[in-house]
Amino acid sequence: MAAAAALPDRMHGVLLTGFGGPEQLQYREDLPVPLPRAGEVLIRVSASSVNNTDINTRVGWYSKTVDGPTQHASVGFDADRDAAPSWGGAALQFPRIQGADCCGHIVAVGAGADSARIGQRVLVRPVLRKPGAAPYDFDYFGSECDGGFAQYARVADSAAMAVQSQLSDAELACLPCAYSTAENLLTRARVQAGERVLITGASGGVGSAAVQLAHMRGAHVIAQADASKHAALDAIGASHTLGRDIDVVQALGKESVAVVIDLVGGPTWPSRLELLQRGGRYATAGAIAGPMVTLDLRTLYLKDLQLLGCTWQDETVFEQLLGYVARGQLTPLLAHTYDLRDIAQAQAAFVAKRFVGKIALKIP
């Protein structure tokens, strides 16, 4: 192993010890510092951020025994551990250092990794490819392996992506999970200039990222969120805004949009397919209002619709994001910053959703 300087033996970080409320998050100052293995690098983490997936994992929402909305961050679901998988499908292993986002600097490298990378500022690409594995077989940073809620994190050399930017570490830490999810949704749905695109849950991290990125593509962006967020969404590229509980078909008309980017799901889901024009594309990467929906197969096949689930990401998605940042085309929308030790308060603020964009975590 090559290192910039002597590394400490212990670090600060947050352990997730089981399913439940914030009492399952333990801030510790005695966690062992991981050492990079062959082909890996060690990152001194500067900032992370809060995402739905971190909270969904903590409360056990990914369990197939859970069918409700995601607003249970204070108590958690009664989830069967064996039925509550990580992103890759296996049962989640406790304790786990979560944190899908990581911005920091490489401080050490394992055998086979280039020691010239020491000192490089990097972001971690959260979709972690397994060596030799087929597409769709992957690990997720902070789920199958320890993530960014600690002072140090180790990842494969190929997952630590150099970033060139004048943006702060906190701003950059808002990028990996939310913005790559949004860019993946738009890429998979083939959003093009001039198309009418409805984005639900548009004030959240992924939703607001999708508004920014769809606007950059030249799309006519229709953003659906609480009315208190509309001015902020207009400022980042929404062409039109709708209230969160409005009947979208009544407001916009049947077959009036080319693409729906849906992060909400829930009981109003069927109306989004009625909204799509023939040959339209629907893409989803979330279901904050509930995962169980009713599908009329006649709507699907008679309108020649395409339904896309978007988790796996091609490598070009993250590379495209870094290009936007390097060229100064994209600034992640940072709403608030908390210290890592205040992660429970940060997640409570996240669930309250009185902001637009992202909440970052400063690592001590």
TAHURA-V171131 format. One record per residue. NEAR is the number of other C-alpha atoms within 12 Angstrom. Layout:
near=NEAR
near=NEAR
//
This chain:
near=25
near=28
near=27
near=21
near=14
near=12
near=23
near=19
near=15
near=17
near=26
near=31
near=42
near=40
near=37
near=37
near=24
near=32
near=39
near=26
near=31
near=32
near=22
near=29
near=36
near=28
near=29
near=22
near=20
near=17
near=25
near=20
near=28
near=33
near=30
near=30
near=21
near=20
near=25
near=31
near=43
near=49
near=46
near=47
near=43
near=34
near=45
near=54
near=53
near=51
near=44
near=42
near=39
near=47
near=43
near=40
near=45
near=48
near=40
near=42
near=42
near=42
near=31
near=22
near=19
near=25
near=24
near=29
near=29
near=36
near=28
near=32
near=35
near=26
near=23
near=29
near=31
near=24
near=29
near=22
near=28
near=19
near=19
near=30
near=31
near=33
near=33
near=26
near=22
near=21
near=24
near=37
near=28
near=25
near=24
near=33
near=43
near=47
near=50
near=48
near=53
near=53
near=50
near=41
near=33
near=44
near=38
near=39
near=39
near=29
near=20
near=20
near=27
near=25
near=24
near=17
near=28
near=29
near=24
near=28
near=31
near=39
near=49
near=48
near=46
near=47
near=42
near=38
near=27
near=19
near=15
near=9
near=11
near=11
near=17
near=21
near=22
near=28
near=34
near=40
near=39
near=46
near=40
near=33
near=32
near=37
near=45
near=51
near=53
near=50
near=45
near=42
near=52
near=41
near=45
near=35
near=36
near=28
near=36
near=42
near=34
near=30
near=36
near=21
near=25
near=17
near=25
near=26
near=34
near=37
near=36
near=45
near=47
near=47
near=54
near=51
near=48
near=50
near=49
near=44
near=44
near=45
near=47
near=39
near=42
near=47
near=34
near=31
near=33
near=25
near=37
near=23
near=19
near=18
near=28
near=34
near=48
near=52
near=54
near=49
near=44
near=50
near=45
near=45
near=43
near=47
near=50
near=48
near=47
near=53
near=55
near=43
near=46
near=44
near=36
near=26
near=25
near=21
near=31
near=32
near=43
near=44
near=47
near=43
near=38
near=25
near=24
near=19
near=29
near=29
near=22
near=29
near=40
near=28
near=20
near=33
near=31
near=38
near=29
near=30
near=36
near=33
near=24
near=25
near=22
near=20
near=21
near=33
near=24
near=16
near=23
near=25
near=17
near=22
near=29
near=28
near=35
near=38
near=45
near=54
near=55
near=48
near=43
near=40
near=34
near=27
near=22
near=27
near=33
near=28
near=33
near=49
near=44
near=36
near=36
near=37
near=31
near=23
near=25
near=36
near=39
near=43
near=41
near=38
near=40
near=39
near=33
near=36
near=25
near=25
near=28
near=22
near=21
near=19
near=20
near=17
near=16
near=14
near=25
near=25
near=16
near=16
near=23
near=18
near=29
near=27
near=29
near=25
near=24
near=27
near=33
near=33
near=35
near=27
near=23
near=18
near=30
near=35
near=28
near=28
near=41
near=34
near=20
near=26
near=28
near=19
near=16
near=16
near=20
near=32
near=33
near=43
near=39
near=31
near=28
near=27
near=32
near=28
near=29
near=38
near=27
near=26
near=39
near=29
near=26
near=31
near=39
near=25
near=26
near=37
near=30
near=18
near=29
near=21
near=28
near=37
near=39
near=44
near=45
near=46
near=45
near=37
near=36
near=25
//
